[in-house]
Amino acid sequence: MASVHDLSSYREPQPAIKVAIIGAGVAGICQAIKLQEAGIEFTIYEKAGDIGGTWRDNTYPGCSCDVPLHLYQYSFEMSPEWRNKFADHAQIKAYLDRVVEKYGLRPFIKLNCAVDAAVFDEAKGVWSLTTEHGETVDANVLVAGTGQLNRPQLPDIPGTEDFKGDAWHSARWNHDVDIKGKRIAVIGNGASAIQFVPEIAKEAGTVTIFQRSASWVLPRPERVFKEWEKNLYRRFPWLMWIQRTRMWLNGEQLLLSFRHMGWALKKGHVKESEEYVSDPEKRAKLLPDYEPGCKRVLFSNDWWPAMGRSNVDIETTGIDRITETGIRTRDGEDHAFDVIVYGTGFDTTHFLGPVDVKGLGGRDLREEWKDGADAHLGIGVSGYPNFYLLYGPNTNLGHNSIIYMIECQAAYVTQIAQKLRNDHIAYVDVRASAQAEWDRGVQEDNAKSVFASGCTSWYKTADGRITNNWPNSTLTYKRLTKHVNWDDYAMVARGAGQAQAAAE
């Protein structure tokens, strides 16, 4: 035991640090685990009645991940129990449930508790959060794990309320409606439609896809895992890492393919369409007029056989309005339907959705982002101290796994939280110059990427600014986020009042 006069082993108690995480999806769960490992207190606020994010919300027929499962899981929690290479929504939701249970996160998740507003209190150095129930709570750090693909977007088409049949967005699938023999209209043909159309076409009387632009669709190398493979993974977990590395390299190669081998991707699309779709007019409608990768390249083994079915049609005439009985196109023709499914994607460019965030001096984040969101490293925003985003602006991928990016971000945010605790820092704020330099570089790289090659996509704002996508390799992003560059931040030390407020 050290002498009472020996102070060499004395360490000043570390102040309590509280982190509020918005969202209990893939990102929020990952951040919670990283904070837990660092011994930092956290609470997750989830607007829904269950965890899982997009894998809770999307239950449409055929819903699955288009990233190989060895990549679409946490690197620190690899599972040998997957049924097939491209897991469906139920498997992924079950995986997230298991992770939450294993790491004991349930007591720290507040379900049915949306955060309506967050205001930074500069005097205390804390974020004051107001929940939908009127509760007010303080947190030293605020982390938004709200994602980019969670707010269904319905098209601005006149008459949507007039339709007398059944209608829903693909992310809010109505499983109570029997579609057998029904006349179904599908508005949109993106990543969701590519999965649910082949499924509903098996039972529906007719399926008519109202398409603004075609998608590039390539085969998906799907396969079911044999029991002996699972046993190998259980016995030798490092084999999963070999597979993960292979898949990651394949993803990085896809980025190079967008840049240098678009012709090969086009060839694969055309080959599949010619094999399954005999009608040349239908085939022509399904051929995109933009470069592969400008919009998300889709992978499916069911799409082309479905397009070859006689009960599936493609309508490229624009929609004039929704009527009581169906859809009227701009050529004046009325199309009768029993069901309308909106496969129109999500509101992706208004990050944080309905959460009202105010920073230093009452700065309003929604107002500052009205022309397009940007954040330093896609994580921090100048003027909003101790506030961080996971899967934020310019961190979406067109070629690899977003979980890889999220893990980089969660580790980065945890470093900052540790700094606040260990060095008695009240808050850190991204320097405006650092954020501007980062955004300038990202936008310059995006301008040279396939994302800027001329199409309209959910990667962009209405005026064409690319706010969603990361234009470089994931390895580059990992290198840039591995260690916090403290020169990018202004720091404010804890005062006595701030330390007291943070500990309360």
Secondary structure, DSSP 8 states (H G I E B T S, - for coil): ---TT--TT--------EEEEE--SHHHHHHHHHHHHTT-EEEEE-SSSSS-THHHH---TT-B-SS-TTTSS-TTS--S--SBSS-BHHHHHHHHHHHHHHTT-GGGEESS--EEEEEEETTTTEEEEEETTS-EEEESEEEE---SS-SB-----TTTTT--SEEEEGGG--TTS--TT-EEEEE--STTHHHHHHHHTTT-SEEEEE-SS---EE-----B--HHHHHHHHH-THHHHHHHHHHHHHHHHHHHHHHH-HHHHHHHHHHHHHHH---HHHHHHTS-SS-TTSS--EE-SSHHHHHTSTTEEEE-S-EEEE-SSEEEETTS-EEE-SEEEE---B--SSTTTT-EEE-GGG-BHHHHTTT----BTTTB-TTSTTEEESS-TT-B-SSS-HHHHHHHHHHHHHHHHHHHHHTTEEEEEE-HHHHHHHHHHHHHHHHTSGGGSS---TTB-TTS-B-SB--S-HHHHHHHHSS--GGGEEEEE--HHHHHHHH-
